[in-house]
Amino acid sequence: MQFQVRAVSAGKLSVLTFEAPDPADASRQAQAQGYMVLSVQAERAGGGLLTRGARFPLILFSQELLALLEAGLSLVESIEALTEKESRPDTKRVLKGVVDQLYEGRTLSAAMAKFPREFPDLYAATVRASERTGDLPQALQRYVDYQSQMEIVRKKITSALIYPVILLVTGLLVTVFLLGFVVPSFSSIYADLGTKLPLMSRILLSWGQLLEANGALIGTVAGGTVVFLIWFMGRESTRSWLLAKLWTIPALGEKVRIYQLARFYRTLGMLLAGGTPAVTALTMSADLLQAGLRDRLQAASLRIREGIALSTAMEENGLTTPVAQRMLAVGERTGRMGEMTDRVAAFYDEEIARFVDWFTRLFEPLLMAFIGIVIGGIVVAMYLPIFELAGSIQ
């Protein structure tokens, strides 16, 4: 649980954030750093320094900080300038806390570590590695490029899914309208005819009569089912279960694996290029992988600690492809492992992009055909008795 601590040090008032099991432990952490604690307050669930839906603009912060550093300002001056221009109070409070930490002699990575929700471990590690080499602007640029590439792939997949989702929702709404309003009207008409109806028409007639007799109950059950599905799909365990099921589908499961490896190698390349040791970089990138792949990565890390080459260890544990394995081997021979892992990620991204394009080209017409068959079947079943009646009159 996170606690917000108001404390004084060297005559300056600071607002700190600590991860602690209780207020007393948060207070002890602040006192251990030389602060005199004034108050300790638990951050509200879903809120904290930044409320949900108002996340810290990390990429924008990185871009602006990079521009100021390249303009010749010092680190403290740059963050102070960003703090002064910031209009959002939550973001301004975080930046003010970082500046206070810098004035107390802490490094930028140590200052960011006080705000783990705003500055992820990956970002803090990138900054920490740059502090050893003195290339903070290059590290910020690498992180911005890294996030941009990750966002490009995510947008490609999202944009490819927009049209099928709209098509599916539209078809579902039309089907609900036909079954919920049109079919009951036709059922009352056909019930008065007393003629022999085709099988599909009799099924729709039964549904219409059932809906007329129990409309409120069916509507309540349907609404409750929708609410339950939304809650169920929002659970982390449900998403993990669905992802595990996707892995069991031969072709699709392999593409999910490639997608995760692309994100993994993109992150690994950024960390290696920033000077992070290989084993540390592998550990920090592990969370991007599914549980089964994380176990393989742990085994590969053990092999690397034993002196085995990274490319060999990754190949032994199924964490690469033949082409990617060759690229990693080249990176080891040339000493440009960071660049090569980034190229591996780009290679995987292209493969994912081709698959997404092929899948949408195939899936969209199939989905349209399925929706057309369902809606067309309902319409034909409703009007078939009328067609038969018109034929008998003729």
C-alpha positions, 0 to 999 in steps of 0.5 A, spaced: 500 500 500 502 507 498 502 512 503 503 520 502 508 523 507 508 530 509 515 531 512 520 537 513 528 536 511 533 542 512 527 547 512 524 545 506 517 541 506 516 535 502 511 530 500 513 523 499 510 517 497 512 510 500 510 503 499 509 500 506 504 495 509 502 501 514 503 508 516 508 507 521 512 503 516 512 509 511 514 514 517 520 510 519 522 510 512 521 517 511 525 518 518 531 513 515 532 518 510 533 524 515 526 527 514 522 529 520 515 527 519 509 531 519 503 527 517 502 520 514 496 519 509 494 513 505 493 514 498 486 513 496 484 506 492 484 508 484 487 515 486 494 516 489 498 522 486 494 521 480 487 519 479 485 514 475 484 516 468 489 522 469 496 518 468 503 521 468 504 524 461 511 520 461 512 520 454 511 528 453 515 529 460 521 525 456 520 529 450 520 536 453 526 534 458 530 532 452 529 538 448 531 542 454 537 538 456 539 539 448 538 547 449 543 547 454 539 547 461 542 543 467 537 537 469 535 541 475 533 547 471 530 543 466 525 539 471 524 546 475 522 549 468 517 543 467 514 544 474 513 551 473 509 551 466 505 545 469 498 546 470 495 539 472 496 539 480 497 532 480 503 532 475 506 538 478 506 535 485 510 529 482 515 534 478 516 538 485 517 532 489 523 530 484 526 537 484 526 536 492 529 530 491 535 532 486 536 538 491 537 533 497 543 530 493 540 524 490 540 522 483 535 522 478 533 515 478 533 515 485 528 521 485 524 517 480 524 511 484 520 515 490 514 515 485 514 508 482 507 509 479 509 515 475 516 512 473 516 505 471 522 500 473 524 500 466 524 507 465 528 508 472 533 503 470 534 506 463 535 513 467 540 509 472 544 506 466 545 513 463 547 516 469 553 511 469 555 513 462 553 521 462 548 520 456 541 522 459 539 525 453 541 519 449 537 515 454 531 519 454 531 519 446 531 511 446 526 511 451 521 515 446 523 511 440 522 505 444 515 507 446 513 510 439 515 503 436 511 499 441 505 504 440 505 503 432 505 496 433 499 496 438 495 501 433 496 497 427 493 491 431 487 496 434 486 499 427 485 492 424 480 490 429 476 496 429 472 494 423 470 487 425 468 489 432 463 495 429 461 490 424 459 485 429 456 490 434 452 492 428 450 485 426 448 484 434 444 490 434 440 488 428 439 481 430 436 483 437 432 488 434 429 483 429 428 478 435 426 483 440 421 487 436 419 485 429 418 477 431 413 478 436 409 482 432 409 477 426 408 472 431 401 475 433 399 475 426 401 468 424 397 466 431 391 469 428 392 465 421 391 458 424 395 455 418 401 450 418 407 454 418 414 452 416 419 449 421 423 456 422 417 460 422 414 456 428 421 457 432 420 464 431 413 464 433 414 460 439 420 465 441 415 471 439 410 468 444 415 467 449 418 474 449 411 477 449 409 473 456 416 474 459 419 480 456 421 483 463 424 477 465 428 475 459 430 483 459 432 482 466 436 476 465 439 479 458 442 485 462 444 481 468 448 477 463 451 483 459 453 486 466 456 479 468 460 478 462 463 485 462 465 484 469 468 477 468 472 479 461 475 485 466 478 480 470 486 479 470 485 472 471 480 471 465 484 475 460 490 470 462 485 464 461 483 467 454 491 468 453 492 461 455 487 458 450 489 462 444 496 459 445 493 452 444 490 454 437 496 452 432 497 458 428 494 463 432 498 461 438 505 462 434 503 469 432 501 471 440 508 468 441 511 472 436 508 478 438 510 477 445 517 476 443 517 482 439 516 486 445 521 483 449 526 484 444 524 491 443 525 492 451 531 488 451 535 492 446 533 499 449 536 496 455 542 493 452 544 500 448 543 504 455 549 499 458 544 495 462 548 488 463 545 482 459 542 478 465 539 484 468 536 486 462 533 479 461 530 480 468 527 487 467 524 485 461 521 478 463 514 481 465 513 482 458 512 475 457 507 470 458 508 465 464 510 459 460 515 464 456 518 467 463 520 460 465 524 459 459 527 466 460 529 464 467 532 458 464 536 462 459 538 467 464 541 461 468 545 458 462 548 465 460 550 466 468 554 459 466 558 462 460 553 460 455 552 465 449 546 469 449 544 467 442 545 460 444 541 460 451 535 463 447 535 458 442 535 452 447 529 455 450 525 456 444 525 464 445 527 465 438 527 463 431 532 461 426 533 468 423 533 472 429 538 467 432 543 468 426 542 476 428 543 475 435 549 471 433 552 477 429 550 482 434 555 477 439 561 477 434 560 485 432 559 487 439 552 491 437 547 486 441 543 492 443 542 494 435 541 487 433 536 485 438 532 492 436 533 489 429 530 482 431 524 486 434 523 490 428 523 483 424 518 480 428 513 487 428 513 486 420 511 479 421 506 481 426 503 486 421 503 481 415 499 476 419 494 482 422 493 484 414 492 477 412 487 475 418 483 481 417 482 480 409 480 473 411 476 475 417 472 481 415 468 477 409 467 471 413 464 475 418 460 479 414 457 473 410 456 470 417 452 476 419 448 476 413 446 469 413 443 470 420 439 476 419 437 473 412 435 467 415 431 471 420 427 475 415 426 469 410 423 465 416 418 471 418 416 472 411 416 465 408 409 464 410 407 470 407 410 468 400 406 461 401 400 464 402 401 469 396 402 463 392 396 459 394 392 465 393 395 465 386 
